[in-house]
Structures are given as structure tokens and as C-alpha cells.
Amino acid sequence: MDFELSKEQKDIAMAAKEFAEGEFPDRAEEFDRDETFDESLHKKAAELGFVGTFIEEEYGGPGMGMLEYCLIFEEFSAVDPGIAVAILISSYGAEIVQEFGTEEQKRRYLPPIASGEAIMGSAFTEPDAGSDLASATGTTAVREGDEYVINGSKMFITNGDRANYLICFVVTDPDNANRHRRHSMIMVETDREGFEASHLIGKLGIRASDTAELAFNNVRVPCSNMVGDPGNGFIEAMHLFNLDRIIVAAQAVGTARGALEESIRHVKKRVAFGAPLSSFQSIQFKIADMFTWIQAGRSLVHEAAWRVDAGTIDPKLIAAAKSFCGQMSVRCCDMALQMHGGYGYLAEYKVQRLFRDAKITEIYEGTTEIEKLIIARNLLR
Ligand SMILES: Cc1cc2nc3c(=O)[nH]c(=O)nc-3n(C[C@H](O)[C@H](O)[C@H](O)COP(=O)(O)OP(=O)(O)OC[C@H]3O[C@@H](n4cnc5c(N)ncnc54)[C@H](O)[C@@H]3O)c2cc1C
């Protein structure tokens, strides 16, 4: 067993840290306040090889492993989780194309994602279907000749209003007795007639990241847009969730680390009762707890990622990483805000933003409760 990252992995993490620290701080407050983003930042990150890192070299990506992706996500999130998501989740769903797509689909969709020319998103959640995707999904794709006709709506879709391609979870076989064989994943180019995206405003956090509600009114796509076999959608969705839950856990670790770093700076400077806050034991305990929990979370993330890179997807370990890191991050950001006192309550202090940003890691890609159900089901069956 070797806990040391390779030299190449350390270099990747250092390059990500330098890029984030150089580019994000000047824009983070503005993006958060205005709920906006500057696409030139995404392009710059793509030019440096930070986008679609898992895309194999023959399809234009650097072909890195899951562990490298996690290292980059942690470094970006430690500086600003919203910008991290806007940049790194621009390839969300390309994992499905790479694993289940045809050669033609891989050549069409993957190179522009890796180069930053195009953005992808994945649409599962609906106004009435979130945690219970298998039973409650209502968006349908009905075959008519050489085309599928899509009708329905999707909710909370990251990149929904900026993506060129959205890979969508749709019902294709509603009467199948096996509810896990009723769905398919189908690619929708967002310039198709009948497709509409409405950018959602007023999010609590990660406000640099676009989240949208989608409407599909008789959207026609060729049958060649089906990614994977018809009826295989649930399996493809689980493949994506298992990979991206590790990424969200890395995001949570980075967010918590950002909060710890801010806190250390603050408590060494701020004086109360004639001494720096850092001299008080209750402050020291908070710093020590945060460090310990972050380290524990990172270990879970790295093990889950390392196992994926070694060829094993362990849903129970991945769910443990996601549920622990989400809760840990929310708790750490709460403690960081507490150590900042009234200043932490102000928008101009980064810990306020991190406190708001952390919460999403308990919600998307499977809520904390759903992750716990996965762990328990695996242990108790
Ligand atoms: C900013 C943002 C970005 C997102 N991006 C995307 C995206 O790109 N693509 C996408 O498809 N979706 C996306 N989502 C949606 C997200 O994945 C869902 O919100 C999430 O899965 C929860 O679904 P829900 O909101 O319908 O909550 P619900 O499923 O209604 O759950 C509500 C509460 O009930 C709990 N609950 C539900 N079922 C159970 C149960 N069986 N046992 C115990 N507790 C239960 C949940 O844990 C939760 O606490 C995004 C959401 C947000 C906020």
C-alpha cells in the first residue's frame, strides 16, 4: 500500500491550484452575486487540459484517471466551488458516451468537449422525479420511423442553458415489467426545434454554475442519437452516478479545505480578550476537527477513485465517500463561519460563500439519505 501520490499526480494538483488561485479570486464574488459566469475562463481551463480529463487521447482528451480528476476538483473547489463546477462539469455525461457510445458518437461528441468548444450536460431529474428516477420519470421518447420524438420536462439541470448537447434519461418502454429496463439515454442537441431551457435564478450556492429547467415539446432526434442500447438507460445512469459521486465528494473536500484555510488565516490575525483567537482551545479544537474530517474524507475519495482506476466500481464505498464528505463539508463550513463571527456573515467574506456552496454536495448526484440507503442495502442484502 502506498499513500504517496506520484510525481505526475502532484504536478497536476499543483498546476490546478496555481490556475485556480491565479484566475478565480478576482471573479468569484461577482459570479456569485450576479449568478453569472465568463465562458472565457472555461476555454482557458480547457486549453490547459483541465476539462474532460477522463476523455481518452484518441478522442482528444488527456485520458487521465479518476484520481487525477478528483485532485483537480479539490484544488478548484478550495478556491471557488461554483467556478469549479462551471468549468469541470462542462463534460457531464461524456462519461456515458465514452463507456456506452458508438465509435461514431465518440468521434462526434467527445473531441469538442475536451477542447472546450462544446459543453455537455446530463438530464435526469424532473419536477416530479428526483431520488426516485426509475419509477417516476415521465419524459418519453417515442420512435417514429428513423426518429425519436421527445416530450416532457426536466428540472435542475446543470449546464441546461449553456450546453450544446444534453444526454437525457427518457422512458422508451413504459410497459416493461422490469422498471429498470424502461429507460434509455438519448442525446439532444440543444438547437433542436421544440427544446427550451430556462435558467434558474436564486440558488443558495454554486451560483457561477448554470442550472436550468428544460421543456421538450415534440423534439425530434435521429435514432442514431440513442446512446447505448434501448432499455439500458438505468444502467448507464448508475455508471455515471458512481463516477460523479466521487467527484462531488472531491468537491466537498475542496470546499471544506477552503474553509479551513480561510479559518486558519483569520484566527491567527483576529484578536479577542487581548489574544489571537488561535490561542483559545475551543478554536484550536475546531481547527483540529476540521483537519481530521477533511483528511478522512479525502482518504475515502482517493480510495474510491483509485479503485475505479484499478477497474473496480464499489457503489457502497462511493456512497460512503459522497455521504460522509457532503455532511463533513457542511459542518466544516459552519464551523469556519462561526470562527469568523459577524464577519463570516458578510458576503465579502469567502466563508459565507463556502457555507452556501457546501450544501449542494449533500443534494445532487444522490442526496445524503439516498447514499446511506445504498450503503445499508449493500451491507444488509
Ligand atoms: C444546483 C443543482 C444542480 C443539479 N444538477 C443536476 C443535473 O445536472 N442533472 C440532473 O438530472 N439533476 C440535477 N440536480 C437534481 C438533483 O440531483 C436532485 O435535486 C436530487 O437528486 C434530489 O431530488 P429531488 O430534488 O427531487 O428531491 P426528492 O427526491 O424529492 O427528495 C427530497 C428529500 O427526501 C429525501 N428522500 C427521498 N426519498 C427518500 C427515501 N427513500 N428515503 C429517505 N429519504 C428520502 C431526500 O433525501 C431529500 O432529503 C441538480 C440539483 C441542484 C439543486
The ligand as an SDF file (V2000), in Angstrom:
LIG
                    3D

 53 58  0  0  0  0  0  0  0  0999 V2000
  -27.8190   23.0890   -8.2480 C   0  0  0  0  0  0  0  0  0  0  0  0
  -28.3600   21.7580   -8.6820 C   0  0  0  0  0  0  0  0  0  0  0  0
  -27.8170   21.1450   -9.7930 C   0  0  0  0  0  0  0  0  0  0  0  0
  -28.3450   19.9210  -10.2330 C   0  0  0  0  0  0  0  0  0  0  0  0
  -27.8530   19.3420  -11.3900 N   0  0  0  0  0  0  0  0  0  0  0  0
  -28.4980   18.2730  -11.9210 C   0  0  0  0  0  0  0  0  0  0  0  0
  -28.1370   17.7530  -13.2160 C   0  0  0  0  0  0  0  0  0  0  0  0
  -27.2190   18.2440  -13.8730 O   0  0  0  0  0  0  0  0  0  0  0  0
  -28.8540   16.7190  -13.7160 N   0  0  0  0  0  0  0  0  0  0  0  0
  -29.8860   16.1580  -13.0300 C   0  0  0  0  0  0  0  0  0  0  0  0
  -30.5080   15.2370  -13.5570 O   0  0  0  0  0  0  0  0  0  0  0  0
  -30.2510   16.6070  -11.7900 N   0  0  0  0  0  0  0  0  0  0  0  0
  -29.5820   17.6430  -11.2340 C   0  0  0  0  0  0  0  0  0  0  0  0
  -29.9400   18.1260   -9.9920 N   0  0  0  0  0  0  0  0  0  0  0  0
  -31.0380   17.4840   -9.2810 C   0  0  0  0  0  0  0  0  0  0  0  0
  -30.5990   16.6830   -8.0570 C   0  0  0  0  0  0  0  0  0  0  0  0
  -29.8920   15.5590   -8.4550 O   0  0  0  0  0  0  0  0  0  0  0  0
  -31.8800   16.3600   -7.2690 C   0  0  0  0  0  0  0  0  0  0  0  0
  -32.3510   17.5830   -6.7000 O   0  0  0  0  0  0  0  0  0  0  0  0
  -31.6320   15.3240   -6.1910 C   0  0  0  0  0  0  0  0  0  0  0  0
  -31.3690   14.0740   -6.7660 O   0  0  0  0  0  0  0  0  0  0  0  0
  -32.8340   15.1820   -5.2190 C   0  0  0  0  0  0  0  0  0  0  0  0
  -34.0080   15.0350   -5.9310 O   0  0  0  0  0  0  0  0  0  0  0  0
  -35.2580   15.9760   -5.5540 P   0  0  0  0  0  0  0  0  0  0  0  0
  -34.7980   17.3830   -5.5740 O   0  0  0  0  0  0  0  0  0  0  0  0
  -36.3940   15.6130   -6.4470 O   0  0  0  0  0  0  0  0  0  0  0  0
  -35.5970   15.6040   -4.0650 O   0  0  0  0  0  0  0  0  0  0  0  0
  -36.5680   14.4270   -3.5490 P   0  0  0  0  0  0  0  0  0  0  0  0
  -36.2540   13.1720   -4.2610 O   0  0  0  0  0  0  0  0  0  0  0  0
  -37.9560   14.9390   -3.5830 O   0  0  0  0  0  0  0  0  0  0  0  0
  -36.1010   14.3040   -2.0400 O   0  0  0  0  0  0  0  0  0  0  0  0
  -36.4840   15.2320   -1.0330 C   0  0  0  0  0  0  0  0  0  0  0  0
  -35.9280   14.7440    0.3010 C   0  0  0  0  0  0  0  0  0  0  0  0
  -36.4730   13.4710    0.6080 O   0  0  0  0  0  0  0  0  0  0  0  0
  -35.4320   12.5220    0.8330 C   0  0  0  0  0  0  0  0  0  0  0  0
  -35.8280   11.2130    0.3230 N   0  0  0  0  0  0  0  0  0  0  0  0
  -36.3280   10.8930   -0.9040 C   0  0  0  0  0  0  0  0  0  0  0  0
  -36.5370    9.5800   -0.9960 N   0  0  0  0  0  0  0  0  0  0  0  0
  -36.1500    9.0380    0.1850 C   0  0  0  0  0  0  0  0  0  0  0  0
  -36.1170    7.7250    0.7210 C   0  0  0  0  0  0  0  0  0  0  0  0
  -36.4940    6.6480    0.0030 N   0  0  0  0  0  0  0  0  0  0  0  0
  -35.6690    7.5280    1.9760 N   0  0  0  0  0  0  0  0  0  0  0  0
  -35.2540    8.5820    2.7280 C   0  0  0  0  0  0  0  0  0  0  0  0
  -35.2530    9.8660    2.2740 N   0  0  0  0  0  0  0  0  0  0  0  0
  -35.7050   10.0800    1.0270 C   0  0  0  0  0  0  0  0  0  0  0  0
  -34.2270   13.0700    0.0740 C   0  0  0  0  0  0  0  0  0  0  0  0
  -33.0240   12.5650    0.6090 O   0  0  0  0  0  0  0  0  0  0  0  0
  -34.4090   14.5580    0.3050 C   0  0  0  0  0  0  0  0  0  0  0  0
  -33.8750   14.9100    1.5430 O   0  0  0  0  0  0  0  0  0  0  0  0
  -29.3970   19.3130   -9.5120 C   0  0  0  0  0  0  0  0  0  0  0  0
  -29.9130   19.9390   -8.3680 C   0  0  0  0  0  0  0  0  0  0  0  0
  -29.4240   21.1470   -7.9590 C   0  0  0  0  0  0  0  0  0  0  0  0
  -30.0320   21.8130   -6.7530 C   0  0  0  0  0  0  0  0  0  0  0  0
  1  2  1  0
  2  3  1  0
  2 52  2  0
  3  4  2  0
  4  5  1  0
  4 50  1  0
  5  6  2  0
  6  7  1  0
  6 13  1  0
  7  8  2  0
  7  9  1  0
  9 10  1  0
 10 11  2  0
 10 12  1  0
 12 13  2  0
 13 14  1  0
 14 15  1  0
 14 50  1  0
 15 16  1  0
 16 17  1  0
 16 18  1  0
 18 19  1  0
 18 20  1  0
 20 21  1  0
 20 22  1  0
 22 23  1  0
 23 24  1  0
 24 25  2  0
 24 26  1  0
 24 27  1  0
 27 28  1  0
 28 29  2  0
 28 30  1  0
 28 31  1  0
 31 32  1  0
 32 33  1  0
 33 34  1  0
 33 48  1  0
 34 35  1  0
 35 36  1  0
 35 46  1  0
 36 37  1  0
 36 45  1  0
 37 38  2  0
 38 39  1  0
 39 40  1  0
 39 45  2  0
 40 41  1  0
 40 42  2  0
 42 43  1  0
 43 44  2  0
 44 45  1  0
 46 47  1  0
 46 48  1  0
 48 49  1  0
 50 51  2  0
 51 52  1  0
 52 53  1  0
M  END
$$$$
